[in-house]
Amino acid sequence: MKLRQGNVKEAELLYFKALALDPDYESLLLNIAGLYAYKKDFKQAKTYLNRILKQHPNNTQAKQALQQIKQYM
């Protein structure tokens, strides 16, 4: 919600608070990857997408997102 409102810093802060509570939460990791892609930090986005795929190799959303950001790297 914060990201949609344009408050990137607050969104990032909330994401990382949630990550501290559950570092393997798949949807959260996807959202963090999306945040980094939004910020055009594709290297960090790739890191989180690979983290998802390491734990969940069949995650189609992560695979698709990884393919999409590769064009920007």
Backbone torsions as a table, in degrees:
resi	resn	phi	psi	omega
1	MET	NA	-44.0	-179.5
2	LYS	-62.6	-38.3	179.7
3	LEU	-65.7	-41.6	177.4
4	ARG	-62.1	-30.4	178.4
5	GLN	-80.5	-4.6	179.4
6	GLY	88.6	8.1	-179.4
7	ASN	-96.2	78.7	-174.2
8	VAL	-65.1	-44.4	-177.5
9	LYS	-61.9	-43.5	-179.7
10	GLU	-68.7	-38.2	176.8
11	ALA	-60.5	-45.3	-179.9
12	GLU	-61.5	-43.4	179.2
13	LEU	-60.7	-45.6	-179.8
14	LEU	-66.4	-39.8	177.7
15	TYR	-59.7	-42.7	-176.8
16	PHE	-76.5	-25.6	171.6
17	LYS	-66.1	-43.5	178.6
18	ALA	-65.6	-38.5	179.6
19	LEU	-62.7	-34.3	177.7
20	ALA	-65.0	-30.9	179.3
21	LEU	-78.6	-36.1	-178.2
22	ASP	-147.4	88.0	-173.6
23	PRO	-69.2	-8.9	-178.8
24	ASP	-112.7	12.8	-177.8
25	TYR	-70.0	109.7	-171.0
26	GLU	-56.7	-48.5	-178.8
27	SER	-64.3	-37.9	178.2
28	LEU	-64.6	-43.2	178.7
29	LEU	-62.6	-37.4	175.5
30	LEU	-63.4	-42.0	179.4
31	ASN	-64.9	-39.3	178.5
32	ILE	-65.9	-41.3	176.2
33	ALA	-60.3	-41.9	177.5
34	GLY	-63.3	-38.3	177.1
35	LEU	-61.0	-46.4	179.6
36	TYR	-66.3	-36.6	176.3
37	ALA	-64.3	-40.4	177.3
38	TYR	-59.9	-38.7	179.0
39	LYS	-80.9	0.8	-178.5
40	LYS	64.4	27.2	174.1
41	ASP	-100.8	75.7	-172.3
42	PHE	-69.3	-26.6	177.6
43	LYS	-64.3	-45.4	178.4
44	GLN	-67.9	-39.4	177.1
45	ALA	-58.5	-43.9	179.0
46	LYS	-62.0	-39.2	179.0
47	THR	-58.9	-45.9	-179.2
48	TYR	-71.0	-36.6	177.9
49	LEU	-65.8	-41.2	177.0
50	ASN	-65.8	-34.1	176.7
51	ARG	-62.5	-41.7	177.2
52	ILE	-63.3	-48.1	-175.8
53	LEU	-67.2	-26.3	176.5
54	LYS	-66.2	-39.1	-179.0
55	GLN	-87.8	-31.7	-175.5
56	HIS	-133.9	76.4	-172.9
57	PRO	-61.7	-15.9	-179.5
58	ASN	-100.0	11.6	-179.1
59	ASN	-71.0	105.3	-175.4
60	THR	-68.6	-33.5	179.1
61	GLN	-63.3	-44.2	179.8
62	ALA	-65.4	-40.7	178.5
63	LYS	-62.6	-44.8	-179.9
64	GLN	-64.8	-43.6	-179.7
65	ALA	-63.6	-39.2	178.7
66	LEU	-63.0	-41.6	177.1
67	GLN	-63.3	-39.2	-178.8
68	GLN	-67.0	-41.6	-177.1
69	ILE	-77.9	-19.9	179.6
70	LYS	-58.6	-29.8	180.0
71	GLN	-69.8	-17.0	-179.4
72	TYR	-99.3	-1.2	-177.2
73	MET	-101.3	NA	NA
